[in-house]
């Protein structure tokens, strides 16, 4: 069993725009043993705050999605290692193929059926906001700083 997560979110749709704000936390309840692979837990607490927005073009049914989030990580007590805090920007472009029933708007705020992954374009741009601390080292050489841009 992995770590336990808790999530709270609120979302709404207004016309062609949909928004979601969320808060996700994880708790170190998964199996973790130093030097063992694979571990099913992170062995540290963390929290992620984010906002996602979708615009659906009404004539072409193209969807433009974007989400930003910040993750704050605590130190792993077994290794005395702290992952850096991350900023994530995800985006996607998709096409809706399904039609909604005429009474659907009053039953649910949003339905989305996207094209298969081959038709969607996605990207992810993670950025480490804080430096990662290496255990047992002091001074500026104790920190590792990284950033990446990768396509999914």
ZAMARKOL-293295 format. One record per atom (N, C-alpha, C, CB): residue number from 1; atom name; x, y, z. Coordinates in nm, 3 decimals. Each point is the difference from the previous one (the first is absolute). Glycine has a CB too. Layout:
<recs>
REC, pos, site, east, north, up
REC, NUM, CA, X, Y, Z
...
</recs>
This chain:
<recs>
REC, pos, site, east, north, up
REC, 1, N, 0.084, -0.118, 0.000
REC, 1, CA, -0.084, 0.118, 0.000
REC, 1, C, 0.088, 0.123, 0.000
REC, 1, CB, -0.183, -0.123, 0.120
REC, 2, N, 0.143, 0.224, -0.195
REC, 2, CA, 0.076, 0.124, -0.009
REC, 2, C, -0.042, 0.101, 0.105
REC, 2, CB, 0.025, -0.040, -0.242
REC, 3, N, 0.024, 0.162, 0.226
REC, 3, CA, -0.034, 0.107, 0.093
REC, 3, C, -0.148, 0.037, -0.010
REC, 3, CB, 0.235, 0.086, -0.018
REC, 4, N, -0.286, -0.030, 0.125
REC, 4, CA, -0.139, 0.046, 0.004
REC, 4, C, -0.006, 0.143, -0.050
REC, 4, CB, -0.054, -0.154, 0.193
REC, 5, N, -0.042, 0.184, -0.279
REC, 5, CA, -0.019, 0.137, -0.048
REC, 5, C, -0.139, 0.048, 0.035
REC, 5, CB, 0.162, -0.040, -0.187
REC, 6, N, -0.172, 0.171, 0.206
REC, 6, CA, -0.128, 0.066, 0.022
REC, 6, C, -0.007, 0.118, -0.095
REC, 6, CB, -0.010, -0.072, 0.246
REC, 7, N, -0.108, 0.093, -0.306
REC, 7, CA, -0.014, 0.108, -0.098
REC, 7, C, -0.132, 0.073, 0.023
REC, 7, CB, 0.138, -0.129, -0.168
REC, 8, N, -0.131, 0.260, 0.162
REC, 8, CA, -0.120, 0.085, 0.002
REC, 8, C, 0.006, 0.086, -0.125
REC, 8, CB, -0.014, 0.003, 0.257
REC, 9, N, -0.100, 0.011, -0.323
REC, 9, CA, -0.001, 0.084, -0.120
REC, 9, C, -0.136, 0.063, -0.019
REC, 9, CB, 0.174, -0.146, -0.105
REC, 10, N, -0.172, 0.256, 0.033
REC, 10, CA, -0.124, 0.068, -0.037
REC, 10, C, 0.014, 0.038, -0.147
REC, 10, CB, -0.042, 0.088, 0.238
REC, 11, N, -0.063, -0.110, -0.313
REC, 11, CA, 0.003, 0.031, -0.142
REC, 11, C, -0.134, 0.052, -0.047
REC, 11, CB, 0.173, -0.174, -0.033
REC, 12, N, -0.171, 0.247, -0.076
REC, 12, CA, -0.122, 0.054, -0.057
REC, 12, C, 0.020, 0.026, -0.148
REC, 12, CB, -0.063, 0.104, 0.222
REC, 13, N, -0.047, -0.098, -0.295
REC, 13, CA, -0.001, 0.031, -0.142
REC, 13, C, -0.088, 0.121, -0.023
REC, 13, CB, 0.039, -0.242, -0.062
REC, 14, N, 0.012, 0.334, -0.017
REC, 14, CA, -0.076, 0.119, -0.037
REC, 14, C, 0.018, 0.021, -0.150
REC, 14, CB, 0.030, 0.106, 0.232
REC, 15, N, -0.133, -0.139, -0.307
REC, 15, CA, 0.009, 0.012, -0.145
REC, 15, C, 0.101, -0.098, -0.056
REC, 15, CB, -0.064, 0.240, 0.016
REC, 16, N, 0.165, -0.187, -0.084
REC, 16, CA, 0.101, -0.085, -0.064
REC, 16, C, 0.123, -0.021, 0.089
REC, 16, CB, -0.081, 0.082, -0.221
REC, 17, N, 0.081, -0.029, 0.342
REC, 17, CA, 0.113, -0.010, 0.092
REC, 17, C, -0.033, -0.090, 0.118
REC, 17, CB, 0.075, 0.229, -0.068
REC, 18, N, 0.019, -0.316, 0.105
REC, 18, CA, -0.012, -0.083, 0.120
REC, 18, C, 0.124, 0.021, 0.086
REC, 18, CB, -0.142, -0.172, -0.123
REC, 19, N, 0.124, 0.180, 0.253
REC, 19, CA, 0.110, 0.022, 0.094
REC, 19, C, -0.007, -0.102, 0.113
REC, 19, CB, 0.002, 0.246, -0.056
REC, 20, N, 0.114, -0.281, 0.109
REC, 20, CA, 0.010, -0.086, 0.117
REC, 20, C, 0.117, 0.046, 0.086
REC, 20, CB, -0.101, -0.196, -0.127
REC, 21, N, 0.077, 0.214, 0.255
REC, 21, CA, 0.106, 0.023, 0.098
REC, 21, C, 0.007, -0.124, 0.088
REC, 21, CB, -0.034, 0.255, -0.003
REC, 22, N, 0.156, -0.297, 0.040
REC, 22, CA, 0.012, -0.121, 0.081
REC, 22, C, 0.116, 0.010, 0.098
REC, 22, CB, -0.098, -0.132, -0.189
REC, 23, N, 0.087, 0.052, 0.293
REC, 23, CA, 0.103, -0.017, 0.101
REC, 23, C, 0.014, -0.150, 0.025
REC, 23, CB, -0.049, 0.228, 0.109
REC, 24, N, 0.168, -0.281, -0.131
REC, 24, CA, 0.026, -0.143, 0.021
REC, 24, C, 0.112, -0.014, 0.102
REC, 24, CB, -0.074, -0.057, -0.236
REC, 25, N, 0.055, -0.032, 0.331
REC, 25, CA, 0.103, -0.030, 0.100
REC, 25, C, 0.028, -0.149, -0.003
REC, 25, CB, -0.072, 0.194, 0.146
REC, 26, N, 0.195, -0.231, -0.115
REC, 26, CA, 0.030, -0.142, 0.016
REC, 26, C, 0.069, -0.023, 0.132
REC, 26, CB, 0.017, -0.029, -0.248
REC, 27, N, -0.041, -0.091, 0.300
REC, 27, CA, 0.046, -0.038, 0.132
REC, 27, C, 0.083, -0.128, -0.013
REC, 27, CB, -0.202, 0.108, 0.111
REC, 28, N, 0.315, -0.118, -0.042
REC, 28, CA, 0.091, -0.114, -0.019
REC, 28, C, -0.049, -0.128, 0.067
REC, 28, CB, 0.186, 0.164, -0.013
REC, 29, N, -0.282, -0.230, -0.052
REC, 29, CA, -0.055, -0.125, 0.053
REC, 29, C, 0.044, -0.120, -0.082
REC, 29, CB, -0.195, 0.127, 0.085
REC, 30, N, 0.261, -0.104, -0.198
REC, 30, CA, 0.044, -0.110, -0.086
REC, 30, C, 0.127, -0.065, 0.051
REC, 30, CB, -0.105, 0.114, -0.193
REC, 31, N, 0.136, -0.230, 0.138
REC, 31, CA, 0.121, -0.073, 0.040
REC, 31, C, 0.122, 0.078, -0.046
REC, 31, CB, -0.122, -0.222, -0.014
REC, 32, N, 0.215, 0.244, 0.104
REC, 32, CA, 0.125, 0.067, -0.033
REC, 32, C, 0.113, -0.062, 0.080
REC, 32, CB, -0.122, 0.214, -0.054
REC, 33, N, 0.226, -0.258, -0.016
REC, 33, CA, 0.118, -0.055, 0.065
REC, 33, C, 0.122, 0.055, -0.075
REC, 33, CB, -0.124, -0.213, 0.076
REC, 34, N, 0.211, 0.277, -0.004
REC, 34, CA, 0.118, 0.061, -0.061
REC, 34, C, 0.081, -0.107, -0.074
REC, 34, CB, 0.006, 0.177, 0.181
REC, 35, N, 0.028, -0.149, -0.306
REC, 35, CA, 0.078, -0.093, -0.082
REC, 35, C, -0.082, -0.105, -0.071
REC, 35, CB, 0.182, 0.038, 0.156
REC, 36, N, -0.312, -0.045, -0.130
REC, 36, CA, -0.086, -0.100, -0.064
REC, 36, C, -0.069, 0.061, -0.120
REC, 36, CB, -0.035, -0.118, 0.219
REC, 37, N, 0.032, 0.045, -0.328
REC, 37, CA, -0.075, 0.044, -0.118
REC, 37, C, -0.091, -0.113, -0.043
REC, 37, CB, 0.187, 0.154, -0.074
REC, 38, N, -0.309, -0.135, 0.042
REC, 38, CA, -0.068, 0.129, -0.001
REC, 38, C, -0.072, 0.027, 0.133
REC, 38, CB, -0.028, -0.022, -0.249
REC, 39, N, 0.033, 0.143, 0.292
REC, 39, CA, -0.076, 0.044, 0.116
REC, 39, C, -0.134, 0.051, -0.049
REC, 39, CB, 0.209, 0.058, 0.129
REC, 40, N, -0.314, -0.087, -0.055
REC, 40, CA, -0.134, 0.047, -0.041
REC, 40, C, -0.036, 0.132, 0.066
REC, 40, CB, -0.069, -0.237, -0.031
REC, 41, N, 0.154, 0.290, 0.116
REC, 41, CA, -0.027, 0.126, 0.067
REC, 41, C, 0.115, 0.097, -0.015
REC, 41, CB, -0.143, -0.120, 0.162
REC, 42, N, 0.115, 0.248, -0.140
REC, 42, CA, 0.102, 0.105, -0.006
REC, 42, C, 0.070, 0.020, 0.134
REC, 42, CB, -0.133, 0.110, -0.180
REC, 43, N, 0.068, -0.152, 0.287
REC, 43, CA, 0.050, 0.014, 0.137
REC, 43, C, 0.017, 0.146, 0.042
REC, 43, CB, 0.115, -0.219, -0.028
REC, 44, N, -0.196, 0.305, -0.027
REC, 44, CA, -0.003, 0.139, 0.046
REC, 44, C, -0.135, 0.062, -0.034
REC, 44, CB, 0.251, 0.020, -0.029
REC, 45, N, -0.285, 0.084, 0.102
REC, 45, CA, -0.124, 0.072, -0.024
REC, 45, C, 0.017, 0.094, -0.118
REC, 45, CB, -0.061, -0.015, 0.244
REC, 46, N, -0.051, 0.053, -0.303
REC, 46, CA, 0.005, 0.097, -0.108
REC, 46, C, -0.138, 0.058, -0.027
REC, 46, CB, 0.194, -0.120, -0.100
REC, 47, N, -0.195, 0.233, 0.031
REC, 47, CA, -0.126, 0.065, -0.036
REC, 47, C, 0.016, 0.063, -0.139
REC, 47, CB, -0.056, 0.045, 0.245
REC, 48, N, -0.051, -0.050, -0.325
REC, 48, CA, -0.001, 0.056, -0.134
REC, 48, C, -0.121, 0.091, -0.013
REC, 48, CB, 0.120, -0.202, -0.095
REC, 49, N, -0.098, 0.325, 0.049
REC, 49, CA, -0.107, 0.096, -0.027
REC, 49, C, -0.005, 0.022, -0.150
REC, 49, CB, 0.027, 0.113, 0.227
REC, 50, N, -0.145, -0.106, -0.285
REC, 50, CA, -0.006, 0.019, -0.144
REC, 50, C, -0.128, 0.062, -0.050
REC, 50, CB, 0.148, -0.191, -0.018
REC, 51, N, -0.143, 0.235, -0.107
REC, 51, CA, -0.114, 0.058, -0.069
REC, 51, C, 0.003, -0.049, -0.144
REC, 51, CB, -0.001, 0.207, 0.151
REC, 52, N, -0.112, -0.255, -0.198
REC, 52, CA, -0.012, -0.044, -0.138
REC, 52, C, -0.111, 0.076, -0.069
REC, 52, CB, 0.084, -0.227, 0.062
REC, 53, N, -0.065, 0.255, -0.189
REC, 53, CA, -0.100, 0.072, -0.079
REC, 53, C, -0.012, -0.065, -0.137
REC, 53, CB, 0.050, 0.216, 0.124
REC, 54, N, -0.173, -0.220, -0.175
REC, 54, CA, -0.027, -0.054, -0.133
REC, 54, C, -0.087, 0.098, -0.076
REC, 54, CB, 0.019, -0.238, 0.085
REC, 55, N, 0.018, 0.265, -0.209
REC, 55, CA, -0.084, 0.077, -0.091
REC, 55, C, -0.042, -0.093, -0.112
REC, 55, CB, 0.117, 0.220, 0.056
REC, 56, N, -0.247, -0.227, -0.083
REC, 56, CA, -0.052, -0.082, -0.109
REC, 56, C, -0.055, 0.093, -0.107
REC, 56, CB, -0.056, -0.192, 0.158
REC, 57, N, 0.115, 0.186, -0.276
REC, 57, CA, -0.046, 0.081, -0.112
REC, 57, C, -0.132, -0.059, -0.048
REC, 57, CB, 0.239, 0.065, -0.068
REC, 58, N, -0.347, 0.013, 0.073
REC, 58, CA, -0.133, -0.058, -0.024
REC, 58, C, -0.024, -0.053, -0.141
REC, 58, CB, -0.079, 0.154, 0.170
REC, 59, N, 0.140, -0.098, -0.272
REC, 59, CA, -0.026, -0.045, -0.137
REC, 59, C, 0.081, -0.123, -0.039
REC, 59, CB, -0.053, 0.235, -0.059
REC, 60, N, 0.182, -0.235, 0.090
REC, 60, CA, 0.087, -0.111, -0.040
REC, 60, C, 0.009, -0.108, 0.107
REC, 60, CB, 0.131, 0.160, -0.139
REC, 61, N, -0.176, -0.131, 0.261
REC, 61, CA, 0.008, -0.090, 0.116
REC, 61, C, 0.145, -0.033, 0.038
REC, 61, CB, -0.221, -0.097, -0.068
REC, 62, N, 0.314, 0.185, 0.031
REC, 62, CA, 0.137, -0.015, 0.046
REC, 62, C, 0.007, 0.043, 0.146
REC, 62, CB, 0.092, 0.040, -0.235
REC, 63, N, -0.017, -0.115, 0.315
REC, 63, CA, 0.019, 0.033, 0.141
REC, 63, C, 0.145, 0.039, 0.023
REC, 63, CB, -0.184, -0.159, 0.069
REC, 64, N, 0.203, 0.270, 0.001
REC, 64, CA, 0.133, 0.047, 0.038
REC, 64, C, 0.006, -0.007, 0.152
REC, 64, CB, 0.022, 0.153, -0.206
REC, 65, N, 0.063, -0.242, 0.259
REC, 65, CA, 0.009, -0.024, 0.143
REC, 65, C, 0.136, 0.047, 0.051
REC, 65, CB, -0.157, -0.196, -0.019
REC, 66, N, 0.157, 0.249, 0.139
REC, 66, CA, 0.125, 0.039, 0.065
REC, 66, C, -0.018, -0.015, 0.150
REC, 66, CB, 0.058, 0.162, -0.187
REC, 67, N, 0.048, -0.203, 0.255
REC, 67, CA, -0.003, -0.012, 0.146
REC, 67, C, 0.137, 0.039, 0.054
REC, 67, CB, -0.176, -0.184, -0.009
REC, 68, N, 0.175, 0.257, 0.120
REC, 68, CA, 0.124, 0.033, 0.069
REC, 68, C, -0.012, -0.050, 0.143
REC, 68, CB, 0.041, 0.203, -0.147
REC, 69, N, 0.071, -0.239, 0.204
REC, 69, CA, -0.001, -0.049, 0.137
REC, 69, C, 0.135, 0.019, 0.067
REC, 69, CB, -0.174, -0.165, -0.064
REC, 70, N, 0.172, 0.171, 0.195
REC, 70, CA, 0.121, 0.009, 0.079
REC, 70, C, -0.004, -0.112, 0.103
REC, 70, CB, 0.017, 0.253, -0.033
REC, 71, N, 0.092, -0.330, 0.041
REC, 71, CA, 0.011, -0.109, 0.096
REC, 71, C, 0.107, 0.034, 0.103
REC, 71, CB, -0.073, -0.167, -0.174
REC, 72, N, 0.035, 0.154, 0.301
REC, 72, CA, 0.093, 0.022, 0.111
REC, 72, C, 0.028, -0.135, 0.064
REC, 72, CB, -0.088, 0.238, 0.040
REC, 73, N, 0.216, -0.274, -0.027
REC, 73, CA, 0.042, -0.129, 0.054
REC, 73, C, 0.066, 0.017, 0.135
REC, 73, CB, 0.029, -0.087, -0.232
REC, 74, N, -0.051, -0.008, 0.322
REC, 74, CA, 0.068, -0.003, 0.130
REC, 74, C, 0.121, -0.093, -0.011
REC, 74, CB, -0.219, 0.046, 0.125
REC, 75, N, 0.302, -0.046, -0.025
REC, 75, CA, 0.120, -0.084, 0.003
REC, 75, C, -0.037, -0.145, 0.031
REC, 75, CB, 0.137, 0.198, 0.073
REC, 76, N, -0.072, -0.291, -0.142
REC, 76, CA, -0.014, -0.142, 0.027
REC, 76, C, 0.086, -0.031, 0.123
REC, 76, CB, -0.045, -0.057, -0.248
REC, 77, N, -0.015, 0.019, 0.361
REC, 77, CA, 0.078, -0.022, 0.122
REC, 77, C, 0.095, -0.119, -0.008
REC, 77, CB, -0.188, 0.101, 0.124
REC, 78, N, 0.162, -0.199, -0.210
REC, 78, CA, 0.087, -0.117, -0.011
REC, 78, C, 0.130, 0.032, -0.072
REC, 78, CB, -0.202, -0.145, -0.002
REC, 79, N, 0.200, 0.244, -0.088
REC, 79, CA, 0.118, 0.032, -0.080
REC, 79, C, 0.053, 0.141, 0.027
REC, 79, CB, -0.084, -0.155, -0.172
REC, 80, N, 0.010, 0.236, 0.249
REC, 80, CA, 0.035, 0.141, 0.023
REC, 80, C, 0.012, 0.075, -0.132
REC, 80, CB, 0.119, -0.064, 0.212
REC, 81, N, -0.203, 0.026, -0.310
REC, 81, CA, 0.001, 0.061, -0.133
REC, 81, C, -0.130, 0.073, -0.023
REC, 81, CB, 0.153, -0.180, -0.088
REC, 82, N, -0.145, 0.300, 0.032
REC, 82, CA, -0.120, 0.077, -0.032
REC, 82, C, -0.002, 0.028, -0.150
REC, 82, CB, -0.004, 0.105, 0.231
REC, 83, N, -0.101, -0.156, -0.299
REC, 83, CA, -0.018, 0.035, -0.140
REC, 83, C, -0.029, 0.149, -0.010
REC, 83, CB, -0.086, -0.231, -0.054
REC, 84, N, 0.121, 0.290, -0.058
REC, 84, CA, -0.032, 0.141, -0.021
REC, 84, C, -0.149, 0.022, -0.014
REC, 84, CB, 0.221, 0.031, -0.109
REC, 85, N, -0.267, 0.091, 0.132
REC, 85, CA, -0.138, 0.036, -0.024
REC, 85, C, -0.015, 0.027, -0.149
REC, 85, CB, -0.028, 0.098, 0.235
REC, 86, N, -0.082, -0.146, -0.294
REC, 86, CA, -0.016, 0.002, -0.144
REC, 86, C, -0.111, 0.093, -0.046
REC, 86, CB, 0.085, -0.231, -0.005
REC, 87, N, -0.064, 0.291, -0.112
REC, 87, CA, -0.105, 0.071, -0.074
REC, 87, C, -0.026, -0.082, -0.126
REC, 87, CB, 0.067, 0.232, 0.093
REC, 88, N, -0.192, -0.264, -0.121
REC, 88, CA, -0.036, -0.081, -0.116
REC, 88, C, -0.099, 0.078, -0.087
REC, 88, CB, 0.038, -0.216, 0.131
REC, 89, N, -0.015, 0.212, -0.262
REC, 89, CA, -0.096, 0.056, -0.095
REC, 89, C, -0.029, -0.111, -0.101
REC, 89, CB, 0.085, 0.241, 0.030
REC, 90, N, -0.210, -0.285, -0.036
REC, 90, CA, -0.046, -0.100, -0.095
REC, 90, C, -0.094, 0.069, -0.099
REC, 90, CB, 0.024, -0.189, 0.170
REC, 91, N, -0.020, 0.147, -0.294
REC, 91, CA, -0.095, 0.051, -0.097
REC, 91, C, -0.037, -0.111, -0.099
REC, 91, CB, 0.093, 0.234, 0.026
REC, 92, N, -0.208, -0.218, -0.087
REC, 92, CA, -0.046, -0.098, -0.098
REC, 92, C, -0.096, 0.067, -0.097
REC, 92, CB, 0.028, -0.188, 0.166
REC, 93, N, -0.033, 0.137, -0.286
REC, 93, CA, -0.098, 0.041, -0.100
REC, 93, C, -0.072, -0.127, -0.042
REC, 93, CB, 0.139, 0.202, -0.082
REC, 94, N, -0.272, -0.199, 0.087
REC, 94, CA, -0.078, -0.118, -0.037
REC, 94, C, -0.122, 0.038, -0.080
REC, 94, CB, 0.081, -0.115, 0.204
REC, 95, N, -0.153, 0.017, -0.250
REC, 95, CA, -0.122, 0.021, -0.078
REC, 95, C, -0.111, -0.084, 0.060
REC, 95, CB, 0.133, 0.048, -0.210
REC, 96, N, -0.249, 0.014, 0.231
REC, 96, CA, -0.117, -0.073, 0.047
REC, 96, C, -0.072, -0.063, -0.118
REC, 96, CB, -0.025, 0.156, 0.197
REC, 97, N, -0.012, -0.284, -0.179
REC, 97, CA, -0.075, -0.069, -0.104
REC, 97, C, -0.141, -0.035, 0.045
REC, 97, CB, 0.215, -0.090, -0.086
REC, 98, N, -0.240, 0.087, 0.214
REC, 98, CA, -0.131, -0.039, 0.052
REC, 98, C, -0.092, 0.121, 0.009
REC, 98, CB, 0.106, -0.187, 0.129
REC, 99, N, -0.235, 0.160, -0.141
REC, 99, CA, -0.100, 0.105, 0.020
REC, 99, C, -0.067, -0.020, 0.133
REC, 99, CB, -0.038, 0.021, -0.247
REC, 100, N, 0.000, 0.088, 0.311
REC, 100, CA, -0.071, -0.009, 0.128
REC, 100, C, -0.150, -0.007, -0.024
REC, 100, CB, 0.185, 0.128, 0.114
REC, 101, N, -0.256, -0.201, -0.031
REC, 101, CA, -0.147, 0.004, -0.007
REC, 101, C, -0.048, 0.141, 0.032
REC, 101, CB, -0.015, -0.243, 0.067
REC, 102, N, -0.101, 0.281, -0.116
REC, 102, CA, -0.049, 0.136, 0.018
REC, 102, C, -0.021, 0.037, 0.146
REC, 102, CB, -0.108, -0.018, -0.221
REC, 103, N, 0.079, -0.078, 0.309
REC, 103, CA, -0.023, 0.031, 0.142
REC, 103, C, 0.126, -0.017, 0.084
REC, 103, CB, -0.236, -0.072, -0.029
REC, 104, N, 0.349, 0.047, -0.033
REC, 104, CA, 0.122, -0.031, 0.076
REC, 104, C, 0.052, 0.119, 0.081
REC, 104, CB, 0.055, -0.167, -0.175
REC, 105, N, -0.065, 0.290, 0.122
REC, 105, CA, 0.055, 0.117, 0.068
REC, 105, C, -0.058, 0.018, 0.140
REC, 105, CB, 0.031, 0.106, -0.222
REC, 106, N, -0.154, -0.141, 0.243
REC, 106, CA, -0.056, 0.018, 0.134
REC, 106, C, 0.035, -0.117, 0.092
REC, 106, CB, -0.185, 0.133, -0.100
REC, 107, N, 0.234, -0.245, 0.046
REC, 107, CA, 0.035, -0.116, 0.081
REC, 107, C, 0.147, -0.001, 0.044
REC, 107, CB, -0.176, -0.125, -0.121
REC, 108, N, 0.264, 0.179, 0.039
REC, 108, CA, 0.143, -0.007, 0.029
REC, 108, C, 0.070, 0.120, -0.061
REC, 108, CB, -0.009, -0.251, 0.007
REC, 109, N, 0.110, 0.305, 0.061
REC, 109, CA, 0.066, 0.119, -0.053
REC, 109, C, 0.085, -0.025, -0.124
REC, 109, CB, 0.001, 0.084, 0.229
REC, 110, N, 0.049, -0.206, -0.251
REC, 110, CA, 0.086, -0.022, -0.115
REC, 110, C, 0.012, -0.147, -0.036
REC, 110, CB, 0.126, 0.204, 0.063
REC, 111, N, -0.124, -0.231, -0.193
REC, 111, CA, 0.038, -0.131, -0.049
REC, 111, C, 0.107, 0.022, -0.106
REC, 111, CB, -0.232, -0.101, 0.048
REC, 112, N, 0.329, 0.016, -0.052
REC, 112, CA, 0.108, 0.017, -0.096
REC, 112, C, 0.040, -0.136, -0.053
REC, 112, CB, 0.080, 0.209, 0.115
REC, 113, N, -0.093, -0.227, -0.244
REC, 113, CA, 0.049, -0.120, -0.065
REC, 113, C, 0.106, 0.047, -0.098
REC, 113, CB, -0.222, -0.129, 0.026
REC, 114, N, 0.345, 0.091, 0.000
REC, 114, CA, 0.110, 0.046, -0.084
REC, 114, C, 0.039, -0.107, -0.100
REC, 114, CB, 0.082, 0.146, 0.186
REC, 115, N, -0.014, -0.101, -0.289
REC, 115, CA, 0.050, -0.091, -0.103
REC, 115, C, 0.105, -0.093, 0.059
REC, 115, CB, -0.046, 0.172, -0.178
REC, 116, N, 0.076, -0.281, 0.109
REC, 116, CA, 0.106, -0.089, 0.048
REC, 116, C, 0.131, 0.078, 0.015
REC, 116, CB, -0.111, -0.197, -0.113
REC, 117, N, 0.203, 0.146, 0.198
REC, 117, CA, 0.124, 0.073, 0.026
REC, 117, C, 0.078, 0.039, -0.125
REC, 117, CB, 0.009, -0.121, 0.212
REC, 118, N, -0.022, 0.045, -0.319
REC, 118, CA, 0.074, 0.034, -0.122
REC, 118, C, -0.046, 0.132, -0.059
REC, 118, CB, 0.031, -0.243, -0.044
REC, 119, N, -0.154, 0.286, 0.073
REC, 119, CA, -0.053, 0.124, -0.055
REC, 119, C, 0.027, 0.117, 0.094
REC, 119, CB, -0.177, -0.131, -0.119
REC, 120, N, 0.196, 0.105, 0.246
REC, 120, CA, 0.026, 0.105, 0.098
REC, 120, C, 0.147, 0.039, 0.001
REC, 120, CB, -0.191, -0.083, 0.138
REC, 121, N, 0.216, 0.208, -0.112
REC, 121, CA, 0.136, 0.047, 0.022
REC, 121, C, 0.012, 0.036, 0.146
REC, 121, CB, 0.024, 0.088, -0.239
REC, 122, N, 0.080, -0.137, 0.307
REC, 122, CA, 0.019, 0.027, 0.142
REC, 122, C, 0.144, 0.041, 0.024
REC, 122, CB, -0.181, -0.163, 0.062
REC, 123, N, 0.200, 0.245, 0.037
REC, 123, CA, 0.136, 0.034, 0.043
REC, 123, C, -0.002, 0.022, 0.149
REC, 123, CB, 0.057, 0.104, -0.223
REC, 124, N, 0.059, -0.118, 0.284
REC, 124, CA, 0.013, 0.018, 0.143
REC, 124, C, 0.130, 0.074, 0.024
REC, 124, CB, -0.134, -0.210, 0.054
REC, 125, N, 0.129, 0.315, 0.025
REC, 125, CA, 0.119, 0.079, 0.027
REC, 125, C, 0.024, 0.010, 0.150
REC, 125, CB, -0.037, 0.131, -0.212
REC, 126, N, 0.102, -0.233, 0.271
REC, 126, CA, 0.028, 0.010, 0.143
REC, 126, C, 0.120, 0.090, 0.026
REC, 126, CB, -0.095, -0.230, 0.034
REC, 127, N, 0.094, 0.298, 0.076
REC, 127, CA, 0.110, 0.089, 0.039
REC, 127, C, 0.020, -0.012, 0.149
REC, 127, CB, -0.049, 0.161, -0.190
REC, 128, N, 0.170, -0.195, 0.232
REC, 128, CA, 0.029, -0.010, 0.142
REC, 128, C, 0.018, 0.141, 0.054
REC, 128, CB, 0.109, -0.228, -0.028
REC, 129, N, -0.187, 0.263, 0.131
REC, 129, CA, 0.005, 0.135, 0.056
REC, 129, C, 0.103, 0.013, 0.111
REC, 129, CB, -0.239, 0.025, -0.058
REC, 130, N, 0.261, -0.131, 0.132
REC, 130, CA, 0.100, 0.004, 0.107
REC, 130, C, 0.103, -0.107, -0.024
REC, 130, CB, -0.169, 0.088, 0.162
REC, 131, N, 0.283, -0.073, -0.102
REC, 131, CA, 0.109, -0.094, -0.019
REC, 131, C, -0.023, -0.126, 0.081
REC, 131, CB, 0.157, 0.190, -0.044
REC, 132, N, -0.107, -0.301, -0.009
REC, 132, CA, -0.011, -0.128, 0.069
REC, 132, C, 0.121, -0.017, 0.090
REC, 132, CB, -0.133, -0.101, -0.191
REC, 133, N, 0.112, 0.060, 0.314
REC, 133, CA, 0.109, -0.013, 0.097
REC, 133, C, 0.054, -0.142, 0.001
REC, 133, CB, -0.100, 0.183, 0.139
REC, 134, N, 0.230, -0.196, -0.157
REC, 134, CA, 0.066, -0.130, 0.011
REC, 134, C, 0.033, -0.025, 0.146
REC, 134, CB, 0.095, 0.019, -0.234
REC, 135, N, -0.119, -0.141, 0.283
REC, 135, CA, 0.027, -0.028, 0.141
REC, 135, C, 0.148, 0.000, 0.032
REC, 135, CB, -0.209, -0.133, 0.007
REC, 136, N, 0.244, 0.180, 0.113
REC, 136, CA, 0.136, -0.009, 0.050
REC, 136, C, 0.098, 0.099, -0.059
REC, 136, CB, -0.047, -0.233, 0.036
REC, 137, N, 0.000, 0.330, -0.113
REC, 137, CA, 0.089, 0.099, -0.058
REC, 137, C, -0.039, 0.139, 0.047
REC, 137, CB, 0.037, -0.147, -0.201
REC, 138, N, 0.062, 0.233, 0.214
REC, 138, CA, -0.026, 0.138, 0.041
REC, 138, C, 0.051, 0.092, -0.109
REC, 138, CB, 0.016, -0.060, 0.245
REC, 139, N, -0.059, 0.184, -0.239
REC, 139, CA, 0.046, 0.100, -0.096
REC, 139, C, -0.077, -0.007, -0.130
REC, 139, CB, 0.223, -0.011, 0.102
REC, 140, N, -0.188, 0.098, -0.198
REC, 140, CA, -0.075, 0.008, -0.125
REC, 140, C, 0.007, -0.127, -0.083
REC, 140, CB, 0.042, 0.242, 0.001
REC, 141, N, 0.065, -0.323, 0.012
REC, 141, CA, 0.010, -0.123, -0.077
REC, 141, C, -0.097, -0.107, 0.048
REC, 141, CB, 0.238, 0.054, -0.043
REC, 142, N, -0.310, -0.029, 0.153
REC, 142, CA, -0.096, -0.096, 0.054
REC, 142, C, -0.130, 0.001, -0.077
REC, 142, CB, 0.104, 0.028, 0.224
REC, 143, N, -0.120, 0.065, -0.316
REC, 143, CA, -0.127, 0.014, -0.068
REC, 143, C, 0.011, -0.035, -0.147
REC, 143, CB, -0.063, 0.176, 0.164
REC, 144, N, -0.044, -0.233, -0.214
REC, 144, CA, -0.011, -0.033, -0.142
REC, 144, C, -0.116, 0.082, -0.054
REC, 144, CB, 0.095, -0.237, 0.029
REC, 145, N, -0.079, 0.302, -0.142
REC, 145, CA, -0.109, 0.077, -0.059
REC, 145, C, -0.024, -0.055, -0.140
REC, 145, CB, 0.057, 0.209, 0.137
REC, 146, N, -0.184, -0.232, -0.171
REC, 146, CA, -0.030, -0.054, -0.133
REC, 146, C, -0.127, 0.059, -0.053
REC, 146, CB, 0.116, -0.212, 0.058
REC, 147, N, -0.127, 0.213, -0.190
REC, 147, CA, -0.126, 0.037, -0.065
REC, 147, C, -0.007, -0.079, -0.129
REC, 147, CB, -0.002, 0.234, 0.102
REC, 148, N, -0.119, -0.248, -0.154
REC, 148, CA, -0.016, -0.082, -0.121
REC, 148, C, -0.121, 0.047, -0.078
REC, 148, CB, 0.106, -0.196, 0.114
REC, 149, N, -0.103, 0.174, -0.242
REC, 149, CA, -0.115, 0.019, -0.087
REC, 149, C, -0.009, -0.125, -0.083
REC, 149, CB, 0.022, 0.255, -0.007
REC, 150, N, -0.132, -0.327, 0.018
REC, 150, CA, -0.012, -0.124, -0.073
REC, 150, C, -0.139, -0.012, -0.060
REC, 150, CB, 0.170, -0.108, 0.152
REC, 151, N, -0.178, 0.048, -0.265
REC, 151, CA, -0.128, -0.025, -0.064
REC, 151, C, -0.046, -0.139, 0.040
REC, 151, CB, 0.055, 0.152, -0.194
REC, 152, N, -0.184, -0.164, 0.221
REC, 152, CA, -0.056, -0.132, 0.035
REC, 152, C, -0.058, -0.063, -0.124
REC, 152, CB, -0.050, 0.075, 0.234
</recs>
